Amino acid sequence: MSIDIQDKATLLGFYAPLLTAKQFAMAYDHYYDDLSIAEIAQNHNISRAAVFDTLRKVDQSLIRYESKLHLASKFAQREAIYAQLMAYNDSRIQACVHALEDIDE
């Protein structure tokens, strides 16, 4: 299964605590700061092959975590439902939606 860089960045936001510090640092550099493998290798004083291997393992881990825990997909589903509820012009519903959103933050 292949996912795009935006999806990887989203998954990293959910599953970062499950990665090692080094894995997170390299993935953050690549997904959020848009650094190349060569730039990451230079910044971490390791080979490009080591960076490539680490990012491949991170990708596999993120996909595996999401397939088991579904945090990102459930979050997206909740956001869609919140948006539907907010479309109703009922202040009680909107207050409840805001309360639910506060719990997720």
C-alpha positions in Angstrom: 0.0 0.0 0.0 1.4 3.4 -1.0 0.3 6.6 0.5 1.2 10.2 -0.4 3.4 12.5 1.6 0.4 14.5 3.0 -1.1 11.3 4.3 2.2 10.3 5.8 2.4 13.7 7.5 -1.1 13.2 8.9 -0.3 9.7 10.2 3.0 11.0 11.7 0.9 13.5 13.7 -1.1 10.7 15.2 1.6 8.0 15.7 4.8 10.0 16.4 4.9 8.8 20.0 5.2 5.2 18.8 8.4 6.0 16.8 11.9 6.3 18.1 13.3 9.8 18.4 15.6 9.3 15.4 12.8 7.9 13.3 10.5 10.8 14.2 13.2 13.4 13.5 14.0 12.0 10.0 10.3 11.6 9.2 9.5 15.1 10.4 12.4 16.5 8.3 11.1 14.7 5.2 7.3 15.0 5.6 7.0 18.4 7.2 10.2 20.3 6.3 10.3 18.7 2.8 14.0 17.9 3.1 15.6 15.5 0.7 17.1 12.2 1.7 20.6 13.7 1.0 19.8 16.8 3.2 18.6 14.6 6.0 21.6 12.3 5.7 23.9 15.3 5.9 22.1 16.8 8.9 22.2 13.5 10.8 25.7 12.5 9.7 24.6 9.2 8.2 24.4 7.7 4.8 21.6 8.3 2.3 20.9 4.6 2.4 20.4 4.7 6.1 17.9 7.6 5.8 16.1 5.8 3.0 15.8 2.6 5.0 14.6 4.5 8.1 11.9 6.4 6.1 10.8 3.1 4.5 10.5 1.5 8.0 8.6 4.6 9.3 6.2 4.4 6.3 5.5 0.7 7.0 5.0 1.4 10.7 2.6 4.3 10.1 0.5 2.2 7.7 0.5 -0.7 10.2 -0.5 1.5 13.1 -3.3 3.0 11.2 -4.6 -0.3 9.9 -4.8 -1.5 13.5 -5.8 1.6 15.5 -7.6 3.7 12.8 -6.9 7.0 14.7 -6.6 9.1 11.6 -9.6 7.7 9.8 -11.8 8.0 12.9 -10.7 11.6 13.4 -11.6 12.4 9.8 -15.0 10.8 10.3 -15.6 12.8 13.4 -14.6 16.0 11.7 -17.1 15.3 8.9 -19.9 14.7 11.4 -19.0 17.8 13.3 -19.2 19.8 10.1 -22.6 18.4 9.3 -23.9 19.2 12.8 -22.5 22.8 12.7 -24.5 23.4 9.5 -27.7 23.2 11.7 -28.5 26.6 13.1 -29.3 25.3 16.5 -27.2 26.8 19.3 -27.6 23.7 21.5 -26.2 21.4 18.8 -23.4 23.8 18.1 -22.5 24.0 21.8 -22.4 20.2 22.0 -20.2 20.0 18.9 -17.8 22.6 20.4 -17.7 20.5 23.6 -16.8 17.4 21.6 -14.1 19.3 19.7 -12.6 20.5 22.9 -12.3 16.9 24.1 -10.3 16.0 20.9 -7.8 18.8 21.4 
